[in-house]
Amino acid sequence: MERFKGERQVLKSLIGSDFLEAFTKNTPEYMKLGSHNKAQTKMIEESFETFSTAVFLRGANQRKYGTLMEGYLGQYAGGRNHYPTTSLTAVDAVRTHKTDDKKKFKDAHKKLINTRAKIKGQVKIASHKV
């Protein structure tokens, strides 16, 4: 996390945090807020944090946290935006997520056991036919 924070600061110093202002002003969420109000100003101010949080999640090990991202994507497609908007909430989500490696290992192990059982069953059937 510290490395990410440092890289985020370098990016911010190189291009500034206001490079997302034009993009933010063209989003449907911004336009729904009306014109010239505090909520719009807050959205612009928080846009860099939201952007860097999305970059952090995208940069996370997809083998371990891919289903977490798939879940957020599915929820968003269903009209519910549960993507973390701050680095702190993203780190909490990653920490509390059960890594996918363990699940995939268990699934692969079960598949291997089932395959071996099928092979043994076929060998027994073949030996009885002879």
C-alpha positions as YAML, in Angstrom:
chain: A
units: angstrom
residues:
- id: 1
  name: MET
  ca: [0.00, 0.00, 0.00]
- id: 2
  name: GLU
  ca: [2.83, 2.39, 0.79]
- id: 3
  name: ARG
  ca: [4.35, 1.84, -2.65]
- id: 4
  name: PHE
  ca: [0.99, 2.57, -4.26]
- id: 5
  name: LYS
  ca: [0.59, 5.77, -2.23]
- id: 6
  name: GLY
  ca: [4.03, 6.90, -3.33]
- id: 7
  name: GLU
  ca: [3.29, 6.18, -6.98]
- id: 8
  name: ARG
  ca: [-0.03, 7.99, -6.67]
- id: 9
  name: GLN
  ca: [1.78, 11.06, -5.32]
- id: 10
  name: VAL
  ca: [4.25, 10.95, -8.23]
- id: 11
  name: LEU
  ca: [1.37, 10.80, -10.71]
- id: 12
  name: LYS
  ca: [-0.38, 13.65, -8.94]
- id: 13
  name: SER
  ca: [2.75, 15.80, -9.05]
- id: 14
  name: LEU
  ca: [3.31, 15.07, -12.75]
- id: 15
  name: ILE
  ca: [-0.18, 15.65, -14.13]
- id: 16
  name: GLY
  ca: [-2.03, 17.23, -11.23]
- id: 17
  name: SER
  ca: [-5.21, 16.05, -9.62]
- id: 18
  name: ASP
  ca: [-7.50, 18.23, -11.74]
- id: 19
  name: PHE
  ca: [-6.94, 16.34, -14.99]
- id: 20
  name: LEU
  ca: [-10.19, 14.45, -14.33]
- id: 21
  name: GLU
  ca: [-12.32, 17.59, -13.98]
- id: 22
  name: ALA
  ca: [-13.53, 17.67, -17.59]
- id: 23
  name: PHE
  ca: [-14.24, 13.94, -17.53]
- id: 24
  name: THR
  ca: [-16.17, 14.20, -14.26]
- id: 25
  name: LYS
  ca: [-18.28, 17.08, -15.56]
- id: 26
  name: ASN
  ca: [-19.44, 14.89, -18.45]
- id: 27
  name: THR
  ca: [-20.56, 11.92, -16.35]
- id: 28
  name: PRO
  ca: [-24.29, 11.23, -15.92]
- id: 29
  name: GLU
  ca: [-23.86, 11.24, -12.13]
- id: 30
  name: TYR
  ca: [-22.45, 14.78, -12.21]
- id: 31
  name: MET
  ca: [-25.17, 16.04, -14.54]
- id: 32
  name: LYS
  ca: [-27.93, 14.58, -12.33]
- id: 33
  name: LEU
  ca: [-26.76, 16.77, -9.44]
- id: 34
  name: GLY
  ca: [-27.96, 19.96, -11.11]
- id: 35
  name: SER
  ca: [-25.75, 22.96, -11.67]
- id: 36
  name: HIS
  ca: [-23.21, 24.73, -9.51]
- id: 37
  name: ASN
  ca: [-23.83, 23.05, -6.19]
- id: 38
  name: LYS
  ca: [-21.64, 21.70, -3.40]
- id: 39
  name: ALA
  ca: [-22.21, 18.07, -4.39]
- id: 40
  name: GLN
  ca: [-20.73, 18.73, -7.84]
- id: 41
  name: THR
  ca: [-17.72, 20.48, -6.31]
- id: 42
  name: LYS
  ca: [-17.22, 17.56, -3.94]
- id: 43
  name: MET
  ca: [-17.44, 15.08, -6.83]
- id: 44
  name: ILE
  ca: [-14.71, 16.96, -8.72]
- id: 45
  name: GLU
  ca: [-12.50, 17.13, -5.62]
- id: 46
  name: GLU
  ca: [-12.90, 13.39, -4.98]
- id: 47
  name: SER
  ca: [-12.41, 12.32, -8.61]
- id: 48
  name: PHE
  ca: [-8.64, 11.73, -8.28]
- id: 49
  name: GLU
  ca: [-9.12, 9.58, -5.16]
- id: 50
  name: THR
  ca: [-11.85, 7.58, -6.90]
- id: 51
  name: PHE
  ca: [-9.68, 7.17, -10.01]
- id: 52
  name: SER
  ca: [-6.62, 6.06, -8.05]
- id: 53
  name: THR
  ca: [-8.76, 3.61, -6.06]
- id: 54
  name: ALA
  ca: [-9.97, 2.03, -9.31]
- id: 55
  name: VAL
  ca: [-6.36, 1.81, -10.51]
- id: 56
  name: PHE
  ca: [-5.37, 0.16, -7.21]
- id: 57
  name: LEU
  ca: [-8.11, -2.46, -7.53]
- id: 58
  name: ARG
  ca: [-7.31, -3.10, -11.17]
- id: 59
  name: GLY
  ca: [-3.64, -3.50, -10.28]
- id: 60
  name: ALA
  ca: [-4.38, -6.03, -7.54]
- id: 61
  name: ASN
  ca: [-3.45, -9.64, -8.20]
- id: 62
  name: GLN
  ca: [-6.34, -10.80, -10.38]
- id: 63
  name: ARG
  ca: [-5.62, -14.46, -9.61]
- id: 64
  name: LYS
  ca: [-6.35, -13.73, -5.97]
- id: 65
  name: TYR
  ca: [-8.93, -10.95, -6.21]
- id: 66
  name: GLY
  ca: [-10.51, -11.47, -9.62]
- id: 67
  name: THR
  ca: [-13.86, -12.59, -8.22]
- id: 68
  name: LEU
  ca: [-13.97, -9.47, -6.05]
- id: 69
  name: MET
  ca: [-13.73, -7.33, -9.17]
- id: 70
  name: GLU
  ca: [-16.22, -9.53, -11.02]
- id: 71
  name: GLY
  ca: [-18.64, -9.02, -8.15]
- id: 72
  name: TYR
  ca: [-18.31, -5.24, -8.33]
- id: 73
  name: LEU
  ca: [-18.77, -5.35, -12.09]
- id: 74
  name: GLY
  ca: [-21.87, -7.51, -11.82]
- id: 75
  name: GLN
  ca: [-23.37, -5.26, -9.17]
- id: 76
  name: TYR
  ca: [-22.66, -2.18, -11.27]
- id: 77
  name: ALA
  ca: [-24.28, -3.80, -14.30]
- id: 78
  name: GLY
  ca: [-27.31, -4.48, -12.12]
- id: 79
  name: GLY
  ca: [-27.60, -0.80, -11.22]
- id: 80
  name: ARG
  ca: [-25.81, -0.92, -7.86]
- id: 81
  name: ASN
  ca: [-22.47, 0.84, -7.68]
- id: 82
  name: HIS
  ca: [-20.58, -0.73, -4.78]
- id: 83
  name: TYR
  ca: [-17.07, 0.01, -6.04]
- id: 84
  name: PRO
  ca: [-14.91, 1.41, -3.24]
- id: 85
  name: THR
  ca: [-14.23, 5.11, -3.73]
- id: 86
  name: THR
  ca: [-11.32, 5.54, -1.33]
- id: 87
  name: SER
  ca: [-8.03, 3.74, -0.94]
- id: 88
  name: LEU
  ca: [-8.93, 2.80, 2.62]
- id: 89
  name: THR
  ca: [-12.18, 1.07, 1.63]
- id: 90
  name: ALA
  ca: [-10.44, -0.68, -1.27]
- id: 91
  name: VAL
  ca: [-7.73, -2.04, 1.02]
- id: 92
  name: ASP
  ca: [-10.39, -3.20, 3.48]
- id: 93
  name: ALA
  ca: [-12.25, -4.97, 0.65]
- id: 94
  name: VAL
  ca: [-9.06, -6.70, -0.51]
- id: 95
  name: ARG
  ca: [-8.10, -7.71, 3.03]
- id: 96
  name: THR
  ca: [-11.49, -9.20, 3.85]
- id: 97
  name: HIS
  ca: [-11.90, -11.00, 0.51]
- id: 98
  name: LYS
  ca: [-11.13, -14.70, 0.57]
- id: 99
  name: THR
  ca: [-8.47, -15.11, -2.06]
- id: 100
  name: ASP
  ca: [-9.44, -16.95, -5.20]
- id: 101
  name: ASP
  ca: [-6.28, -19.09, -5.21]
- id: 102
  name: LYS
  ca: [-7.53, -21.21, -2.32]
- id: 103
  name: LYS
  ca: [-10.90, -21.74, -3.96]
- id: 104
  name: LYS
  ca: [-9.35, -22.58, -7.33]
- id: 105
  name: PHE
  ca: [-6.93, -24.97, -5.65]
- id: 106
  name: LYS
  ca: [-9.79, -26.74, -3.88]
- id: 107
  name: ASP
  ca: [-11.80, -26.90, -7.11]
- id: 108
  name: ALA
  ca: [-8.82, -28.22, -9.06]
- id: 109
  name: HIS
  ca: [-8.11, -30.77, -6.32]
- id: 110
  name: LYS
  ca: [-11.73, -32.00, -6.36]
- id: 111
  name: LYS
  ca: [-11.61, -32.24, -10.14]
- id: 112
  name: LEU
  ca: [-8.40, -34.27, -9.97]
- id: 113
  name: ILE
  ca: [-9.90, -36.65, -7.39]
- id: 114
  name: ASN
  ca: [-13.04, -37.08, -9.50]
- id: 115
  name: THR
  ca: [-10.96, -37.72, -12.62]
- id: 116
  name: ARG
  ca: [-8.89, -40.33, -10.81]
- id: 117
  name: ALA
  ca: [-12.06, -41.99, -9.51]
- id: 118
  name: LYS
  ca: [-13.50, -42.10, -13.03]
- id: 119
  name: ILE
  ca: [-10.30, -43.62, -14.39]
- id: 120
  name: LYS
  ca: [-10.27, -46.25, -11.64]
- id: 121
  name: GLY
  ca: [-13.93, -46.98, -12.36]
- id: 122
  name: GLN
  ca: [-13.18, -47.41, -16.05]
- id: 123
  name: VAL
  ca: [-10.27, -49.69, -15.30]
- id: 124
  name: LYS
  ca: [-12.50, -51.86, -13.08]
- id: 125
  name: ILE
  ca: [-15.22, -51.99, -15.73]
- id: 126
  name: ALA
  ca: [-12.68, -52.86, -18.44]
- id: 127
  name: SER
  ca: [-11.15, -55.63, -16.29]
- id: 128
  name: HIS
  ca: [-14.58, -57.19, -15.71]
- id: 129
  name: LYS
  ca: [-15.33, -57.26, -19.43]
- id: 130
  name: VAL
  ca: [-12.29, -59.38, -20.22]
...
